[in-house]
Amino acid sequence: MINKQQAIEDSLSLFTYSYEEQHNLAERFNAPIRYENAISQLQGLAYAIVFDNIISNDELKTLLYWLHHNSEFLEHWPLNSICDIFLEARENKSFSNEQRTKLFSLLEKIGKVDDVCNAIFDDIDESDHFYSKTVIITGNFNDLKRAEVLEKLYDFNITAQNKDVTFETDYVVVGAKGSRNWRFGKFGRKIEKAIEYRDQREVPLKIINEETFFKLLQNRPANLETIKNNELHLEQIEKLNSLLEQSVLTQEQFDSALENIIR
C-alpha cells in the first residue's frame, strides 16, 4: 500500500517548475512577512530620526538607502508617501525646510503608533466640525450601517456621500472594519486618493477614523448662528433672483427686498 509521502512525491512529478518559477512563488508568498518586517524597521528608524526633533542630512541619506533596499514596497503606504517627498526635493534640486517639516510630521506619526495603518488618520481640535462640510464615507462601521452614518450627518446640513474624493472634500470618514490588506499598506481607492490629495496636492482635507467621527458629531462651530444666517440669506437672495428673472419682481422691488435681507 502506497504511503502518503510517496503519494505526494508522485503528485509533484506531475508538475515541473523552473528555478525561477520556484523563486517567484516563494517571493510572492513571503511578501506579506517581508513587508511587516520592513514596516517594523521603518518604525524604529522613524522614531530614531525624530528623537532629537531635527532631520540631518545623514539621516536623510540613511532613509534613502533604506528605501532603496526595500524598493519592492515603494507602491505601499507609507513608503510611497515618503518617496513622494524625496521626489519633490529632487525636482527642486534641494531639500527645503518645508519638505523636512512634512517628512518629520510623517515620520513622527509612523514612529509613535502601534499599527502603522493608524498613521493615516488626522487629529481634530475644537475648530473641526461637520456643519456645512463635504464628507465622504468609506469602509464598514462597527456599530452602524453606512446609511445610518449618512443619516446622522444630514442633520449637520452637510454634503455627505459615498462617492469619490474631490478637491472640495473636507473629511473622509473611514469605518473601523478595515480590510486585511491594510496590514500590507494597501488601502481602498478612496483612502489612497484622499492620502494623495492631502499629502501631495495639499488639499486641506482630514482623514478620520470611526472613533473620531463620533467625537466630531458633538462639535459645533463657534459661529454657528452666523453660518446659519448667511445660509438663510443666500437662500432668500436666490429666490429673489429667480423672481426677478421671471419678471415677478421689478428691479426696484428686488433692490428693496435685498436691502432688507442684508441689513
C-alpha beads as a LAMMPS data file, in Angstrom:
LAMMPS data file: protein, C-alpha beads

263 atoms
262 bonds

1 atom types
1 bond types

-500.0 500.0 xlo xhi
-500.0 500.0 ylo yhi
-500.0 500.0 zlo zhi

Masses

1 110.0

Atoms # bond

1 1 1 0.000 0.000 0.000
2 1 1 1.428 3.377 -1.065
3 1 1 2.217 5.738 1.820
4 1 1 1.302 9.411 1.961
5 1 1 4.846 10.660 1.385
6 1 1 5.142 8.581 -1.777
7 1 1 1.738 9.864 -2.929
8 1 1 2.888 13.456 -2.535
9 1 1 6.121 12.788 -4.427
10 1 1 4.205 11.091 -7.224
11 1 1 1.787 14.027 -7.409
12 1 1 4.648 16.532 -7.535
13 1 1 6.080 14.736 -10.533
14 1 1 3.017 15.885 -12.485
15 1 1 4.219 19.493 -12.165
16 1 1 7.519 20.914 -13.308
17 1 1 8.809 24.264 -12.078
18 1 1 11.933 26.010 -13.193
19 1 1 14.191 27.511 -10.535
20 1 1 12.915 30.973 -11.465
21 1 1 9.285 29.866 -11.075
22 1 1 10.039 28.315 -7.688
23 1 1 11.809 31.512 -6.614
24 1 1 8.895 33.717 -7.770
25 1 1 6.399 31.541 -5.889
26 1 1 8.437 31.806 -2.707
27 1 1 8.804 35.577 -3.143
28 1 1 5.069 36.039 -3.628
29 1 1 4.027 34.015 -0.596
30 1 1 6.691 35.563 1.643
31 1 1 5.924 39.160 0.561
32 1 1 3.479 39.882 3.456
33 1 1 6.055 38.756 6.014
34 1 1 8.803 40.808 4.363
35 1 1 6.516 43.848 4.291
36 1 1 5.716 43.531 8.003
37 1 1 9.432 43.215 8.761
38 1 1 10.166 46.273 6.628
39 1 1 7.481 48.311 8.415
40 1 1 8.856 47.262 11.788
41 1 1 12.306 48.501 10.688
42 1 1 10.823 51.732 9.363
43 1 1 9.026 52.456 12.637
44 1 1 12.269 52.038 14.545
45 1 1 14.132 54.208 12.035
46 1 1 11.409 56.874 12.118
47 1 1 11.453 57.003 15.918
48 1 1 15.239 57.395 15.928
49 1 1 15.233 60.138 13.272
50 1 1 12.667 62.369 15.009
51 1 1 14.016 61.744 18.508
52 1 1 16.097 64.954 18.539
53 1 1 13.412 66.979 16.695
54 1 1 15.556 67.582 13.602
55 1 1 16.341 65.641 10.424
56 1 1 20.012 65.825 9.485
57 1 1 21.408 65.213 6.008
58 1 1 22.965 61.972 7.243
59 1 1 19.553 60.817 8.415
60 1 1 18.064 61.699 5.033
61 1 1 20.765 59.629 3.366
62 1 1 20.129 56.702 5.727
63 1 1 16.415 56.847 4.975
64 1 1 17.106 56.923 1.225
65 1 1 19.347 53.863 1.492
66 1 1 16.618 52.088 3.442
67 1 1 14.009 52.953 0.785
68 1 1 16.338 51.679 -1.914
69 1 1 16.859 48.426 -0.022
70 1 1 13.067 47.986 0.322
71 1 1 12.165 49.260 -3.144
72 1 1 9.723 46.380 -3.765
73 1 1 7.318 48.128 -1.364
74 1 1 7.568 51.679 -2.747
75 1 1 3.979 51.471 -4.010
76 1 1 2.758 50.609 -0.493
77 1 1 1.900 53.157 2.155
78 1 1 3.749 54.758 3.933
79 1 1 6.813 54.166 1.737
80 1 1 5.070 55.773 -1.227
81 1 1 4.364 58.968 0.738
82 1 1 7.967 59.182 1.972
83 1 1 9.230 58.589 -1.556
84 1 1 6.981 61.368 -2.894
85 1 1 8.661 63.873 -0.564
86 1 1 12.092 62.858 -1.856
87 1 1 10.815 63.172 -5.439
88 1 1 9.651 66.721 -4.681
89 1 1 13.119 67.540 -3.361
90 1 1 14.710 66.022 -6.452
91 1 1 12.603 68.243 -8.718
92 1 1 13.583 71.306 -6.666
93 1 1 17.223 70.125 -6.551
94 1 1 17.284 70.718 -2.795
95 1 1 15.594 69.502 0.377
96 1 1 13.718 72.553 1.637
97 1 1 12.681 73.296 5.206
98 1 1 9.078 72.786 4.135
99 1 1 9.884 69.277 2.872
100 1 1 11.833 68.489 6.043
101 1 1 8.812 69.593 8.096
102 1 1 6.477 67.452 6.005
103 1 1 8.796 64.438 6.309
104 1 1 9.268 64.988 10.042
105 1 1 5.491 65.082 10.599
106 1 1 5.011 61.843 8.672
107 1 1 7.896 60.027 10.399
108 1 1 6.675 61.224 13.797
109 1 1 3.281 59.632 13.136
110 1 1 4.835 56.416 11.854
111 1 1 7.137 56.124 14.843
112 1 1 4.578 56.645 17.585
113 1 1 1.688 54.352 16.552
114 1 1 1.451 50.644 17.330
115 1 1 -0.203 49.902 13.996
116 1 1 1.318 51.939 11.176
117 1 1 -2.045 51.958 9.356
118 1 1 -3.366 54.305 12.047
119 1 1 -0.803 56.900 10.990
120 1 1 -3.015 57.840 8.022
121 1 1 -5.573 59.410 10.365
122 1 1 -5.623 63.093 11.284
123 1 1 -6.101 64.645 14.690
124 1 1 -9.006 67.002 15.335
125 1 1 -9.452 70.024 17.574
126 1 1 -12.218 72.388 18.698
127 1 1 -12.286 74.134 15.326
128 1 1 -13.245 70.936 13.483
129 1 1 -16.923 70.310 12.795
130 1 1 -19.192 68.717 10.197
131 1 1 -21.604 71.613 9.755
132 1 1 -21.969 72.565 6.052
133 1 1 -18.967 70.403 5.126
134 1 1 -18.432 67.874 2.343
135 1 1 -17.884 64.433 3.857
136 1 1 -17.014 61.157 2.134
137 1 1 -17.893 57.844 3.801
138 1 1 -15.885 54.683 3.129
139 1 1 -15.426 51.266 4.717
140 1 1 -17.693 49.367 7.077
141 1 1 -18.587 50.583 10.552
142 1 1 -18.713 48.564 13.753
143 1 1 -21.947 49.899 15.203
144 1 1 -23.825 51.482 12.296
145 1 1 -24.686 50.716 8.716
146 1 1 -23.348 53.194 6.211
147 1 1 -26.859 54.556 5.540
148 1 1 -27.231 55.260 9.277
149 1 1 -23.914 57.133 9.284
150 1 1 -25.113 59.291 6.388
151 1 1 -28.403 59.928 8.189
152 1 1 -26.548 61.275 11.237
153 1 1 -24.538 63.602 9.029
154 1 1 -27.537 65.054 7.215
155 1 1 -28.536 66.728 10.498
156 1 1 -25.487 68.974 10.026
157 1 1 -26.615 70.339 6.655
158 1 1 -23.603 68.731 5.011
159 1 1 -22.911 67.253 1.620
160 1 1 -22.447 63.609 2.644
161 1 1 -21.831 60.928 0.074
162 1 1 -20.339 57.565 -0.774
163 1 1 -18.824 58.980 -3.956
164 1 1 -15.278 59.902 -4.878
165 1 1 -12.842 62.241 -3.134
166 1 1 -12.554 65.677 -4.788
167 1 1 -10.798 68.977 -4.128
168 1 1 -13.952 70.109 -2.283
169 1 1 -13.847 67.229 0.214
170 1 1 -13.424 68.321 3.850
171 1 1 -13.459 64.970 5.671
172 1 1 -13.067 61.308 4.724
173 1 1 -14.621 59.075 7.395
174 1 1 -13.234 55.520 7.490
175 1 1 -15.185 52.706 9.132
176 1 1 -13.325 50.704 11.784
177 1 1 -13.731 47.377 9.993
178 1 1 -10.682 47.797 7.796
179 1 1 -9.680 45.380 5.107
180 1 1 -6.994 42.828 5.945
181 1 1 -4.989 44.360 3.072
182 1 1 -4.414 47.411 5.273
183 1 1 -1.788 45.387 7.086
184 1 1 0.238 45.438 3.865
185 1 1 -0.091 49.147 3.133
186 1 1 -2.848 48.729 0.563
187 1 1 -5.957 50.806 1.208
188 1 1 -9.110 51.229 -0.831
189 1 1 -9.167 53.652 -3.767
190 1 1 -10.968 56.392 -1.811
191 1 1 -8.475 56.320 1.050
192 1 1 -5.454 56.222 -1.258
193 1 1 -6.844 59.160 -3.235
194 1 1 -7.540 61.073 -0.020
195 1 1 -3.939 60.490 1.123
196 1 1 -2.671 61.677 -2.265
197 1 1 -4.823 64.828 -2.203
198 1 1 -3.864 65.628 1.385
199 1 1 -0.152 64.824 1.275
200 1 1 0.838 65.566 -2.321
201 1 1 -1.682 68.115 -3.558
202 1 1 -2.014 69.825 -0.175
203 1 1 -5.818 69.746 -0.187
204 1 1 -6.909 70.688 3.372
205 1 1 -8.984 67.569 3.951
206 1 1 -8.809 65.319 7.002
207 1 1 -8.979 61.533 7.144
208 1 1 -10.619 60.374 10.365
209 1 1 -11.492 57.005 11.864
210 1 1 -14.789 55.822 13.310
211 1 1 -13.926 56.780 16.889
212 1 1 -13.026 60.331 15.870
213 1 1 -16.190 60.524 13.769
214 1 1 -18.404 60.052 16.841
215 1 1 -16.399 62.640 18.787
216 1 1 -16.747 65.131 15.952
217 1 1 -20.518 64.696 15.913
218 1 1 -20.513 66.571 19.240
219 1 1 -18.627 69.596 17.871
220 1 1 -20.416 72.758 16.807
221 1 1 -18.775 75.758 15.131
222 1 1 -18.434 78.767 17.442
223 1 1 -20.105 80.959 14.804
224 1 1 -22.935 78.525 14.055
225 1 1 -25.637 81.199 14.202
226 1 1 -23.703 83.388 11.769
227 1 1 -23.285 80.461 9.380
228 1 1 -26.986 79.648 9.564
229 1 1 -27.933 83.284 8.951
230 1 1 -25.586 83.507 5.969
231 1 1 -27.068 80.347 4.501
232 1 1 -30.584 81.679 5.040
233 1 1 -29.640 84.967 3.373
234 1 1 -28.168 83.150 0.370
235 1 1 -31.315 81.078 0.040
236 1 1 -33.504 84.201 0.187
237 1 1 -31.344 86.026 -2.359
238 1 1 -31.530 83.071 -4.748
239 1 1 -35.330 83.168 -4.507
240 1 1 -35.335 86.920 -5.184
241 1 1 -33.092 86.429 -8.239
242 1 1 -35.468 83.806 -9.533
243 1 1 -38.465 86.088 -9.098
244 1 1 -36.606 88.940 -10.812
245 1 1 -35.704 86.732 -13.785
246 1 1 -39.359 85.671 -14.073
247 1 1 -40.401 89.362 -14.020
248 1 1 -42.478 88.729 -10.894
249 1 1 -40.479 91.492 -9.198
250 1 1 -39.337 94.793 -10.621
251 1 1 -35.724 95.870 -10.174
252 1 1 -36.830 98.431 -7.609
253 1 1 -38.723 95.787 -5.601
254 1 1 -35.723 93.461 -5.833
255 1 1 -33.316 96.136 -4.574
256 1 1 -35.601 96.985 -1.673
257 1 1 -36.029 93.341 -0.636
258 1 1 -32.279 92.722 -0.928
259 1 1 -31.545 95.721 1.295
260 1 1 -33.853 94.310 3.986
261 1 1 -32.075 90.924 3.863
262 1 1 -28.528 92.198 4.246
263 1 1 -29.357 94.951 6.709

Bonds

1 1 1 2
2 1 2 3
3 1 3 4
4 1 4 5
5 1 5 6
6 1 6 7
7 1 7 8
8 1 8 9
9 1 9 10
10 1 10 11
11 1 11 12
12 1 12 13
13 1 13 14
14 1 14 15
15 1 15 16
16 1 16 17
17 1 17 18
18 1 18 19
19 1 19 20
20 1 20 21
21 1 21 22
22 1 22 23
23 1 23 24
24 1 24 25
25 1 25 26
26 1 26 27
27 1 27 28
28 1 28 29
29 1 29 30
30 1 30 31
31 1 31 32
32 1 32 33
33 1 33 34
34 1 34 35
35 1 35 36
36 1 36 37
37 1 37 38
38 1 38 39
39 1 39 40
40 1 40 41
41 1 41 42
42 1 42 43
43 1 43 44
44 1 44 45
45 1 45 46
46 1 46 47
47 1 47 48
48 1 48 49
49 1 49 50
50 1 50 51
51 1 51 52
52 1 52 53
53 1 53 54
54 1 54 55
55 1 55 56
56 1 56 57
57 1 57 58
58 1 58 59
59 1 59 60
60 1 60 61
61 1 61 62
62 1 62 63
63 1 63 64
64 1 64 65
65 1 65 66
66 1 66 67
67 1 67 68
68 1 68 69
69 1 69 70
70 1 70 71
71 1 71 72
72 1 72 73
73 1 73 74
74 1 74 75
75 1 75 76
76 1 76 77
77 1 77 78
78 1 78 79
79 1 79 80
80 1 80 81
81 1 81 82
82 1 82 83
83 1 83 84
84 1 84 85
85 1 85 86
86 1 86 87
87 1 87 88
88 1 88 89
89 1 89 90
90 1 90 91
91 1 91 92
92 1 92 93
93 1 93 94
94 1 94 95
95 1 95 96
96 1 96 97
97 1 97 98
98 1 98 99
99 1 99 100
100 1 100 101
101 1 101 102
102 1 102 103
103 1 103 104
104 1 104 105
105 1 105 106
106 1 106 107
107 1 107 108
108 1 108 109
109 1 109 110
110 1 110 111
111 1 111 112
112 1 112 113
113 1 113 114
114 1 114 115
115 1 115 116
116 1 116 117
117 1 117 118
118 1 118 119
119 1 119 120
120 1 120 121
121 1 121 122
122 1 122 123
123 1 123 124
124 1 124 125
125 1 125 126
126 1 126 127
127 1 127 128
128 1 128 129
129 1 129 130
130 1 130 131
131 1 131 132
132 1 132 133
133 1 133 134
134 1 134 135
135 1 135 136
136 1 136 137
137 1 137 138
138 1 138 139
139 1 139 140
140 1 140 141
141 1 141 142
142 1 142 143
143 1 143 144
144 1 144 145
145 1 145 146
146 1 146 147
147 1 147 148
148 1 148 149
149 1 149 150
150 1 150 151
151 1 151 152
152 1 152 153
153 1 153 154
154 1 154 155
155 1 155 156
156 1 156 157
157 1 157 158
158 1 158 159
159 1 159 160
160 1 160 161
161 1 161 162
162 1 162 163
163 1 163 164
164 1 164 165
165 1 165 166
166 1 166 167
167 1 167 168
168 1 168 169
169 1 169 170
170 1 170 171
171 1 171 172
172 1 172 173
173 1 173 174
174 1 174 175
175 1 175 176
176 1 176 177
177 1 177 178
178 1 178 179
179 1 179 180
180 1 180 181
181 1 181 182
182 1 182 183
183 1 183 184
184 1 184 185
185 1 185 186
186 1 186 187
187 1 187 188
188 1 188 189
189 1 189 190
190 1 190 191
191 1 191 192
192 1 192 193
193 1 193 194
194 1 194 195
195 1 195 196
196 1 196 197
197 1 197 198
198 1 198 199
199 1 199 200
200 1 200 201
201 1 201 202
202 1 202 203
203 1 203 204
204 1 204 205
205 1 205 206
206 1 206 207
207 1 207 208
208 1 208 209
209 1 209 210
210 1 210 211
211 1 211 212
212 1 212 213
213 1 213 214
214 1 214 215
215 1 215 216
216 1 216 217
217 1 217 218
218 1 218 219
219 1 219 220
220 1 220 221
221 1 221 222
222 1 222 223
223 1 223 224
224 1 224 225
225 1 225 226
226 1 226 227
227 1 227 228
228 1 228 229
229 1 229 230
230 1 230 231
231 1 231 232
232 1 232 233
233 1 233 234
234 1 234 235
235 1 235 236
236 1 236 237
237 1 237 238
238 1 238 239
239 1 239 240
240 1 240 241
241 1 241 242
242 1 242 243
243 1 243 244
244 1 244 245
245 1 245 246
246 1 246 247
247 1 247 248
248 1 248 249
249 1 249 250
250 1 250 251
251 1 251 252
252 1 252 253
253 1 253 254
254 1 254 255
255 1 255 256
256 1 256 257
257 1 257 258
258 1 258 259
259 1 259 260
260 1 260 261
261 1 261 262
262 1 262 263
